[in-house]
Amino acid sequence: MSLYLTRMPLLAGANPFVTLYEDDQPTAYASVWRVDWSTHGSGNVVILWTPGQLRIVGDDVRLAEWIEEQFVRNFPEARALPSWPTAKVERASVSVRWSSARAGDITISLDGVLDARPFAVDDFPLRGVSHGLSMQILPCSKATVSVGGVAVPGSPQVSWDGGRPASSAVVTVHEAWSV
């Protein structure tokens, strides 16, 4: 008989994200958070990396700082970028819908859902600590990021491995983190 490991819940919500590429070089990485519940409150956050710049926009500064420090900067997608500059949180209204977000002058949209499948792992290391993660993932074929009405160049990278699609643009729902 195996023992069930009870974990402390940290966060429940959704985290659509996208890395855009042009000529195999990243042009933007956006991480969108709809936090329905967390140990640091609820709210919406958009984190946008472009070469040489990082923007963190949230309707709750404390929550936005925690999301960037605890989660986003430690994700493989962020760690693969050429840099991760220091940034101050911009307090602004953030609107998050299922596959899109608007935060100040930033607009993010994902489309062209290729698949829907559950994902769960009980050892996702962040900052040297094992975390539990479960969610439904929906890889997408299309995504756009614009700042001030100007589209960031690039598109998501999509691949098919054994008939299963993978993409650098993913909508997640029912996302839950624990320690």
Number of C-alpha atoms within 10 A of each C-alpha: 3 4 5 6 7 8 12 12 16 15 20 22 20 25 25 27 26 29 28 24 18 14 8 11 12 20 19 25 22 28 24 29 25 23 22 15 15 16 11 15 12 19 22 25 34 32 23 22 21 19 14 9 13 20 18 24 26 26 20 20 18 13 21 26 18 12 22 19 13 13 14 18 16 16 15 9 16 18 12 11 17 11 14 16 12 10 12 12 22 18 17 18 16 21 20 22 12 14 22 19 24 22 24 17 11 21 20 24 19 23 17 12 18 16 13 14 10 12 12 13 11 15 12 17 13 15 13 8 9 13 19 18 19 18 20 16 21 24 26 25 21 21 22 22 27 16 15 9 10 11 13 16 14 19 23 23 18 15 13 9 7 6 7 10 17 18 19 21 30 27 22 25 20 14 20 20 21 17 16
